Amino acid sequence: MKLYGYWRSSSAWRVRTALAYKGIRVEGVPVNLRVGEQHEPGFVAKSPAHTIPLLELDDGRCITQSMAIISYLEETHPEPPLLPKDPVHRAWVREQAELVNSGIQPLQNLMVLMRVKHELKGDDTAWAAHWIALGLSALEALAESRAGRFSVGDAVSLADVYLVPQLYNARRFGADVTRFPTLLRVEAACLALPAFQEAHPDRQPDAVKDSK
């Protein structure tokens, strides 16, 4: 399998974490979003939305969108699981992951920020920080009553896979993360694990030092 991604993309980061946690090895194919490689015809043929991550299976079939890719990995490589057995806990994990996936990240992704900055002449950093802080406030409220060592209970889950990259982005855009002690505690537990360390942007072959 091949994973097309960009070192600092939070969506690609989620998939890298899931792969590492499950011990699945794939070939990484960097796609430089900053120079527009996601718009090249060969890539668009695989990902019509011009987005990464993209998982290309050994038979050539492709899956895009981090949630769809990780769901595929969970179904084809169920151990170790990223979803708990209890139905309510599974729903909580999905709820928290979707809060990041659909409620925070789309408002601070590269395409949106470029439009805010270049076309609308707005402050893209302030825009991103506002929406990130708002979403993380909701996530903190949910995690306060659900978290054990990790976001929901004491086992790593999909919620953690989505949380860690979002906190990284929060710091990039200057959001005050000290307001979220539960999330920070969970993040520290995650980052102590080899899978999360391996998936970190700074560990990727295409990482750019001192990039803003």
MIDOSE-1310 file (N, C-alpha, C; in nm, 2 decimals, decimal comma, always signed):
residues 212
mkly	+0,08/-0,12/+0,00/+0,00/+0,00/+0,00/+0,09/+0,12/+0,00; +0,03/+0,23/-0,05/+0,10/+0,36/-0,05/+0,01/+0,47/+0,02; +0,08/+0,55/+0,10/+0,00/+0,66/+0,16/+0,06/+0,79/+0,10; -0,03/+0,86/+0,03/+0,01/+1,00/-0,02/-0,02/+1,10/+0,09
gywr	+0,07/+1,18/+0,13/+0,05/+1,28/+0,23/+0,15/+1,39/+0,23; +0,13/+1,48/+0,33/+0,22/+1,60/+0,34/+0,26/+1,60/+0,49; +0,38/+1,62/+0,52/+0,44/+1,61/+0,65/+0,36/+1,67/+0,76; +0,31/+1,79/+0,74/+0,24/+1,87/+0,84/+0,09/+1,87/+0,83
sssa	+0,03/+1,80/+0,73/-0,11/+1,78/+0,72/-0,17/+1,70/+0,84; -0,26/+1,76/+0,92/-0,31/+1,69/+1,03/-0,39/+1,57/+0,99; -0,46/+1,58/+0,87/-0,53/+1,47/+0,82/-0,44/+1,35/+0,79; -0,33/+1,38/+0,72/-0,24/+1,27/+0,69/-0,17/+1,21/+0,82
wrvr	-0,15/+1,30/+0,91/-0,09/+1,27/+1,04/-0,18/+1,16/+1,11; -0,31/+1,19/+1,11/-0,40/+1,09/+1,17/-0,38/+0,95/+1,12; -0,37/+0,94/+0,98/-0,36/+0,81/+0,92/-0,23/+0,75/+0,95; -0,12/+0,83/+0,95/+0,01/+0,78/+0,99/+0,01/+0,72/+1,13
tala	-0,06/+0,78/+1,22/-0,07/+0,74/+1,36/-0,14/+0,60/+1,37; -0,26/+0,59/+1,30/-0,33/+0,47/+1,29/-0,25/+0,36/+1,24; -0,18/+0,38/+1,13/-0,09/+0,28/+1,07/+0,02/+0,23/+1,16; +0,08/+0,33/+1,23/+0,19/+0,30/+1,32/+0,13/+0,22/+1,44
ykgi	+0,02/+0,26/+1,49/-0,04/+0,20/+1,61/-0,07/+0,05/+1,58; -0,12/+0,03/+1,46/-0,16/-0,11/+1,42/-0,04/-0,19/+1,36; +0,07/-0,13/+1,35/+0,19/-0,20/+1,30/+0,18/-0,23/+1,15; +0,11/-0,14/+1,07/+0,10/-0,16/+0,93/+0,20/-0,07/+0,85
rveg	+0,28/-0,14/+0,77/+0,39/-0,06/+0,70/+0,34/-0,03/+0,56; +0,35/+0,09/+0,51/+0,32/+0,13/+0,38/+0,43/+0,22/+0,32; +0,42/+0,24/+0,19/+0,52/+0,32/+0,13/+0,46/+0,47/+0,13; +0,54/+0,56/+0,18/+0,50/+0,70/+0,19/+0,53/+0,77/+0,06
vpvn	+0,43/+0,85/+0,01/+0,45/+0,93/-0,11/+0,42/+1,07/-0,08; +0,52/+1,16/-0,07/+0,50/+1,30/-0,03/+0,43/+1,38/-0,14; +0,34/+1,46/-0,10/+0,27/+1,55/-0,19/+0,28/+1,69/-0,13; +0,36/+1,77/-0,20/+0,38/+1,91/-0,14/+0,27/+2,00/-0,17
lrvg	+0,19/+2,03/-0,07/+0,07/+2,11/-0,08/+0,11/+2,26/-0,11; +0,22/+2,30/-0,06/+0,27/+2,44/-0,07/+0,30/+2,48/-0,21; +0,34/+2,38/-0,29/+0,37/+2,41/-0,43/+0,27/+2,36/-0,53; +0,16/+2,30/-0,47/+0,04/+2,27/-0,56/+0,05/+2,13/-0,62
eqhe	+0,13/+2,04/-0,57/+0,13/+1,91/-0,63/+0,00/+1,83/-0,62; -0,09/+1,87/-0,53/-0,22/+1,81/-0,52/-0,31/+1,84/-0,63; -0,27/+1,94/-0,72/-0,35/+1,98/-0,83/-0,30/+1,92/-0,96; -0,19/+1,84/-0,96/-0,14/+1,78/-1,08/-0,23/+1,67/-1,13
pgfv	-0,25/+1,66/-1,26/-0,35/+1,57/-1,32/-0,33/+1,42/-1,27; -0,21/+1,37/-1,26/-0,19/+1,24/-1,21/-0,25/+1,21/-1,08; -0,23/+1,31/-0,99/-0,28/+1,30/-0,85/-0,43/+1,32/-0,85; -0,48/+1,41/-0,92/-0,63/+1,44/-0,92/-0,70/+1,32/-0,98
aksp	-0,64/+1,24/-1,06/-0,71/+1,12/-1,11/-0,73/+1,02/-1,00; -0,65/+1,03/-0,90/-0,67/+0,94/-0,78/-0,75/+1,01/-0,67; -0,74/+1,14/-0,66/-0,81/+1,21/-0,56/-0,88/+1,33/-0,62; -1,00/+1,32/-0,67/-1,07/+1,42/-0,74/-1,09/+1,55/-0,66
ahti	-1,09/+1,54/-0,53/-1,11/+1,66/-0,45/-0,97/+1,74/-0,43; -0,86/+1,69/-0,49/-0,73/+1,75/-0,47/-0,68/+1,75/-0,33; -0,72/+1,64/-0,26/-0,68/+1,64/-0,11/-0,60/+1,52/-0,08; -0,52/+1,54/+0,03/-0,46/+1,42/+0,09/-0,52/+1,41/+0,24
plle	-0,51/+1,30/+0,30/-0,43/+1,18/+0,26/-0,51/+1,09/+0,16; -0,43/+1,01/+0,09/-0,49/+0,92/-0,01/-0,41/+0,78/+0,02; -0,49/+0,68/+0,04/-0,43/+0,54/+0,06/-0,46/+0,47/-0,07; -0,35/+0,42/-0,14/-0,36/+0,34/-0,26/-0,34/+0,20/-0,22
lddg	-0,43/+0,11/-0,24/-0,42/-0,03/-0,21/-0,33/-0,10/-0,31; -0,29/-0,22/-0,27/-0,20/-0,30/-0,36/-0,26/-0,33/-0,50; -0,40/-0,33/-0,51/-0,46/-0,36/-0,63/-0,49/-0,23/-0,71; -0,45/-0,11/-0,66/-0,46/+0,01/-0,73/-0,59/+0,09/-0,69
rcit	-0,68/+0,03/-0,62/-0,79/+0,11/-0,57/-0,75/+0,21/-0,47; -0,82/+0,32/-0,46/-0,78/+0,43/-0,37/-0,89/+0,47/-0,28; -0,85/+0,52/-0,16/-0,94/+0,57/-0,06/-0,89/+0,70/-0,01; -0,98/+0,80/-0,01/-0,94/+0,93/+0,04/-1,02/+0,96/+0,17
qsma	-0,99/+1,07/+0,24/-1,05/+1,12/+0,36/-1,00/+1,03/+0,48; -0,95/+1,10/+0,58/-0,88/+1,03/+0,69/-0,98/+0,94/+0,76; -1,11/+0,98/+0,78/-1,20/+0,89/+0,85/-1,23/+0,77/+0,77; -1,24/+0,78/+0,64/-1,27/+0,66/+0,56/-1,15/+0,57/+0,56
iisy	-1,03/+0,62/+0,55/-0,91/+0,54/+0,55/-0,89/+0,47/+0,68; -0,91/+0,54/+0,79/-0,89/+0,47/+0,92/-1,00/+0,37/+0,95; -1,12/+0,40/+0,90/-1,23/+0,30/+0,92/-1,19/+0,17/+0,84; -1,13/+0,19/+0,72/-1,09/+0,07/+0,64/-0,98/-0,01/+0,72
leet	-0,89/+0,07/+0,78/-0,78/+0,00/+0,85/-0,83/-0,07/+0,97; -0,93/-0,01/+1,04/-0,99/-0,07/+1,16/-1,07/-0,20/+1,12; -1,13/-0,20/+1,00/-1,20/-0,32/+0,96/-1,11/-0,43/+0,91; -1,00/-0,39/+0,85/-0,91/-0,49/+0,79/-0,80/-0,54/+0,88
hpep	-0,77/-0,45/+0,98/-0,67/-0,48/+1,08/-0,72/-0,44/+1,22; -0,81/-0,52/+1,27/-0,89/-0,48/+1,39/-0,80/-0,48/+1,52; -0,68/-0,54/+1,52/-0,60/-0,54/+1,64/-0,47/-0,46/+1,62; -0,43/-0,38/+1,71/-0,51/-0,33/+1,83/-0,62/-0,24/+1,78
pllp	-0,73/-0,24/+1,85/-0,85/-0,16/+1,81/-0,83/-0,01/+1,84; -0,90/+0,07/+1,76/-0,91/+0,21/+1,78/-1,05/+0,25/+1,82; -1,14/+0,16/+1,84/-1,27/+0,18/+1,88/-1,30/+0,08/+2,00; -1,36/+0,13/+2,11/-1,39/+0,05/+2,22/-1,51/-0,04/+2,19
kdpv	-1,53/-0,15/+2,27/-1,64/-0,24/+2,25/-1,77/-0,18/+2,29; -1,77/-0,11/+2,40/-1,90/-0,06/+2,45/-1,96/+0,04/+2,35; -2,09/+0,02/+2,31/-2,15/+0,10/+2,21/-2,15/+0,25/+2,24; -2,18/+0,29/+2,37/-2,18/+0,43/+2,41/-2,04/+0,49/+2,40
hraw	-1,94/+0,41/+2,44/-1,80/+0,46/+2,44/-1,76/+0,47/+2,29; -1,80/+0,38/+2,21/-1,77/+0,39/+2,06/-1,83/+0,52/+2,01; -1,95/+0,55/+2,05/-2,02/+0,67/+2,00/-1,94/+0,80/+2,05; -1,90/+0,79/+2,18/-1,82/+0,90/+2,23/-1,69/+0,93/+2,16
vreq	-1,62/+0,82/+2,13/-1,50/+0,83/+2,05/-1,52/+0,89/+1,92; -1,62/+0,84/+1,85/-1,66/+0,90/+1,71/-1,70/+1,05/+1,73; -1,78/+1,08/+1,83/-1,82/+1,21/+1,85/-1,70/+1,31/+1,86; -1,61/+1,27/+1,95/-1,49/+1,36/+1,97/-1,40/+1,37/+1,85
aelv	-1,39/+1,26/+1,78/-1,31/+1,26/+1,65/-1,37/+1,35/+1,55; -1,51/+1,34/+1,54/-1,58/+1,42/+1,44/-1,58/+1,57/+1,48; -1,57/+1,60/+1,61/-1,57/+1,74/+1,65/-1,44/+1,80/+1,59; -1,33/+1,73/+1,59/-1,21/+1,77/+1,52/-1,22/+1,77/+1,37
nsgi	-1,27/+1,66/+1,32/-1,27/+1,63/+1,18/-1,36/+1,72/+1,10; -1,48/+1,75/+1,15/-1,57/+1,83/+1,08/-1,60/+1,97/+1,14; -1,56/+1,98/+1,27/-1,60/+2,11/+1,34/-1,48/+2,20/+1,36; -1,36/+2,15/+1,35/-1,24/+2,24/+1,37/-1,15/+2,24/+1,24
qplq	-1,10/+2,13/+1,20/-1,00/+2,12/+1,10/-1,04/+2,19/+0,97; -1,16/+2,17/+0,92/-1,20/+2,23/+0,79/-1,19/+2,38/+0,79; -1,20/+2,44/+0,91/-1,20/+2,59/+0,91/-1,06/+2,64/+0,92; -0,96/+2,56/+0,94/-0,82/+2,60/+0,94/-0,73/+2,53/+0,85
nlmv	-0,79/+2,46/+0,75/-0,70/+2,39/+0,65/-0,64/+2,49/+0,55; -0,55/+2,45/+0,48/-0,47/+2,54/+0,39/-0,55/+2,61/+0,29; -0,65/+2,54/+0,23/-0,73/+2,61/+0,12/-0,81/+2,72/+0,18; -0,87/+2,70/+0,30/-0,95/+2,81/+0,36/-0,86/+2,92/+0,40
lmrv	-0,74/+2,89/+0,46/-0,66/+3,00/+0,51/-0,60/+3,09/+0,39; -0,57/+3,02/+0,28/-0,53/+3,10/+0,17/-0,63/+3,19/+0,11; -0,76/+3,14/+0,12/-0,87/+3,23/+0,07/-0,89/+3,35/+0,17; -0,88/+3,32/+0,30/-0,90/+3,43/+0,40/-0,79/+3,53/+0,38
khel	-0,67/+3,49/+0,36/-0,55/+3,58/+0,35/-0,54/+3,65/+0,22; -0,55/+3,58/+0,11/-0,52/+3,64/-0,02/-0,64/+3,70/-0,09; -0,76/+3,63/-0,08/-0,87/+3,68/-0,15/-0,96/+3,77/-0,06; -0,98/+3,74/+0,07/-1,06/+3,82/+0,15/-0,98/+3,93/+0,23
kgdd	-0,85/+3,92/+0,22/-0,75/+4,01/+0,28/-0,77/+4,02/+0,44; -0,80/+3,90/+0,49/-0,82/+3,89/+0,64/-0,70/+3,83/+0,71; -0,70/+3,83/+0,84/-0,59/+3,77/+0,92/-0,62/+3,62/+0,94; -0,55/+3,55/+0,86/-0,57/+3,40/+0,85/-0,53/+3,34/+0,98
tawa	-0,43/+3,39/+1,05/-0,38/+3,33/+1,18/-0,49/+3,35/+1,29; -0,54/+3,47/+1,30/-0,65/+3,50/+1,39/-0,77/+3,42/+1,37; -0,80/+3,41/+1,24/-0,92/+3,32/+1,20/-0,90/+3,18/+1,25; -0,79/+3,12/+1,22/-0,77/+2,98/+1,26/-0,77/+2,97/+1,41
ahwi	-0,70/+3,06/+1,48/-0,69/+3,05/+1,63/-0,83/+3,06/+1,69; -0,92/+3,14/+1,64/-1,05/+3,15/+1,69/-1,13/+3,02/+1,68; -1,13/+2,96/+1,57/-1,21/+2,84/+1,55/-1,15/+2,72/+1,62; -1,02/+2,72/+1,62/-0,95/+2,61/+1,70/-0,99/+2,62/+1,85
algl	-0,98/+2,74/+1,90/-1,00/+2,75/+2,05/-1,15/+2,72/+2,08; -1,24/+2,76/+1,99/-1,38/+2,73/+2,01/-1,41/+2,58/+2,01; -1,35/+2,51/+1,92/-1,37/+2,37/+1,91/-1,30/+2,29/+2,02; -1,18/+2,33/+2,06/-1,11/+2,27/+2,17/-1,18/+2,29/+2,30
sale	-1,25/+2,40/+2,32/-1,32/+2,43/+2,44/-1,44/+2,32/+2,46; -1,50/+2,29/+2,35/-1,61/+2,19/+2,35/-1,55/+2,05/+2,38; -1,43/+2,03/+2,31/-1,37/+1,90/+2,33/-1,32/+1,88/+2,48; -1,27/+1,98/+2,54/-1,23/+1,98/+2,68/-1,35/+1,95/+2,77
alae	-1,46/+2,01/+2,74/-1,58/+1,98/+2,82/-1,62/+1,84/+2,81; -1,62/+1,78/+2,69/-1,65/+1,64/+2,68/-1,55/+1,55/+2,75; -1,43/+1,58/+2,73/-1,32/+1,49/+2,78/-1,31/+1,49/+2,93; -1,36/+1,60/+3,00/-1,35/+1,61/+3,14/-1,42/+1,49/+3,21
srag	-1,53/+1,45/+3,16/-1,61/+1,34/+3,22/-1,58/+1,21/+3,16; -1,51/+1,20/+3,05/-1,49/+1,08/+2,98/-1,35/+1,02/+2,98; -1,25/+1,11/+3,00/-1,11/+1,07/+2,99/-1,07/+0,99/+3,11; -0,98/+0,89/+3,07/-0,91/+0,82/+3,17/-0,76/+0,86/+3,15
rfsv	-0,68/+0,76/+3,11/-0,55/+0,80/+3,06/-0,55/+0,86/+2,93; -0,65/+0,82/+2,85/-0,67/+0,87/+2,71/-0,81/+0,94/+2,70; -0,84/+0,98/+2,58/-0,96/+1,07/+2,56/-1,09/+1,01/+2,61; -1,11/+0,88/+2,59/-1,23/+0,80/+2,64/-1,17/+0,68/+2,71
gdav	-1,17/+0,68/+2,84/-1,12/+0,57/+2,92/-0,97/+0,56/+2,91; -0,92/+0,44/+2,93/-0,78/+0,41/+2,94/-0,71/+0,34/+2,83; -0,78/+0,34/+2,71/-0,72/+0,28/+2,59/-0,71/+0,38/+2,48; -0,61/+0,37/+2,40/-0,60/+0,46/+2,28/-0,71/+0,44/+2,19
slad	-0,77/+0,55/+2,14/-0,88/+0,54/+2,04/-0,87/+0,64/+1,93; -0,96/+0,63/+1,84/-0,97/+0,73/+1,73/-0,97/+0,87/+1,78; -1,03/+0,89/+1,90/-1,04/+1,03/+1,95/-0,90/+1,09/+1,98; -0,81/+1,00/+2,02/-0,67/+1,05/+2,05/-0,60/+1,07/+1,92
vylv	-0,62/+0,99/+1,82/-0,56/+1,00/+1,69/-0,59/+1,14/+1,63; -0,71/+1,18/+1,65/-0,75/+1,31/+1,60/-0,71/+1,43/+1,69; -0,70/+1,41/+1,82/-0,67/+1,51/+1,91/-0,53/+1,56/+1,90; -0,43/+1,48/+1,89/-0,29/+1,52/+1,89/-0,25/+1,61/+1,78
pqly	-0,29/+1,58/+1,66/-0,25/+1,68/+1,55/-0,32/+1,81/+1,57; -0,45/+1,81/+1,62/-0,52/+1,94/+1,64/-0,45/+2,03/+1,74; -0,40/+1,97/+1,85/-0,33/+2,05/+1,95/-0,20/+2,11/+1,89; -0,14/+2,03/+1,81/-0,02/+2,08/+1,74/-0,06/+2,21/+1,66
narr	-0,17/+2,20/+1,58/-0,21/+2,31/+1,50/-0,25/+2,43/+1,59; -0,31/+2,40/+1,70/-0,35/+2,51/+1,80/-0,23/+2,59/+1,83; -0,12/+2,52/+1,86/+0,00/+2,60/+1,90/+0,06/+2,67/+1,78; +0,05/+2,62/+1,66/+0,10/+2,68/+1,54/+0,03/+2,82/+1,52
fgad	-0,10/+2,82/+1,55/-0,17/+2,94/+1,53/-0,19/+3,03/+1,65; -0,12/+3,00/+1,76/-0,12/+3,08/+1,87/-0,24/+3,07/+1,97; -0,32/+2,96/+1,96/-0,43/+2,94/+2,05/-0,37/+2,91/+2,19; -0,44/+2,95/+2,29/-0,40/+2,93/+2,43/-0,44/+2,79/+2,48
vtrf	-0,35/+2,69/+2,46/-0,39/+2,56/+2,50/-0,38/+2,53/+2,65; -0,33/+2,62/+2,73/-0,33/+2,60/+2,87/-0,47/+2,60/+2,93; -0,57/+2,64/+2,85/-0,71/+2,64/+2,90/-0,76/+2,50/+2,89; -0,69/+2,40/+2,84/-0,74/+2,27/+2,82/-0,66/+2,16/+2,89
ptll	-0,66/+2,16/+3,02/-0,57/+2,07/+3,10/-0,60/+1,92/+3,07; -0,73/+1,88/+3,05/-0,76/+1,74/+3,03/-0,70/+1,70/+2,89; -0,71/+1,78/+2,79/-0,66/+1,75/+2,66/-0,51/+1,74/+2,66; -0,45/+1,83/+2,74/-0,30/+1,83/+2,75/-0,25/+1,71/+2,82
rvea	-0,32/+1,66/+2,92/-0,28/+1,54/+2,99/-0,29/+1,42/+2,90; -0,40/+1,41/+2,82/-0,42/+1,30/+2,73/-0,31/+1,31/+2,62; -0,28/+1,43/+2,57/-0,18/+1,44/+2,47/-0,04/+1,39/+2,52; -0,01/+1,42/+2,64/+0,12/+1,38/+2,69/+0,13/+1,22/+2,70
acla	+0,01/+1,16/+2,74/+0,01/+1,02/+2,74/+0,03/+0,96/+2,60; -0,03/+1,02/+2,50/-0,02/+0,97/+2,37/+0,12/+0,99/+2,31; +0,18/+1,10/+2,34/+0,31/+1,13/+2,28/+0,42/+1,05/+2,35; +0,39/+0,98/+2,46/+0,48/+0,89/+2,52/+0,49/+0,75/+2,45
lpaf	+0,39/+0,73/+2,36/+0,38/+0,60/+2,29/+0,46/+0,61/+2,15; +0,53/+0,50/+2,12/+0,61/+0,49/+2,00/+0,53/+0,53/+1,87; +0,40/+0,48/+1,86/+0,33/+0,51/+1,74/+0,30/+0,65/+1,72; +0,27/+0,73/+1,82/+0,25/+0,87/+1,81/+0,38/+0,94/+1,78
qeah	+0,49/+0,90/+1,83/+0,62/+0,95/+1,81/+0,66/+0,93/+1,66; +0,64/+0,81/+1,61/+0,67/+0,78/+1,47/+0,60/+0,86/+1,37; +0,47/+0,89/+1,41/+0,38/+0,97/+1,31/+0,40/+1,12/+1,32; +0,48/+1,17/+1,41/+0,49/+1,31/+1,43/+0,55/+1,38/+1,30
pdrq	+0,50/+1,50/+1,26/+0,55/+1,56/+1,14/+0,70/+1,57/+1,13; +0,77/+1,61/+1,25/+0,91/+1,63/+1,24/+0,99/+1,50/+1,21; +0,92/+1,39/+1,22/+0,99/+1,26/+1,19/+0,97/+1,22/+1,04; +0,90/+1,30/+0,96/+0,87/+1,26/+0,82/+0,98/+1,30/+0,73
pdav	+1,01/+1,22/+0,63/+1,12/+1,25/+0,53/+1,10/+1,38/+0,46; +0,98/+1,43/+0,44/+0,96/+1,55/+0,37/+0,94/+1,67/+0,46; +0,97/+1,66/+0,59/+0,96/+1,77/+0,68/+1,05/+1,88/+0,65; +1,00/+2,00/+0,67/+1,08/+2,13/+0,64/+1,11/+2,19/+0,77
kdsk	+1,24/+2,21/+0,80/+1,27/+2,28/+0,93/+1,24/+2,42/+0,92; +1,20/+2,47/+1,04/+1,17/+2,62/+1,06/+1,06/+2,66/+0,96; +0,97/+2,57/+0,93/+0,86/+2,61/+0,84/+0,74/+2,67/+0,93; +0,68/+2,77/+0,88/+0,57/+2,83/+0,95/+0,44/+2,79/+0,89
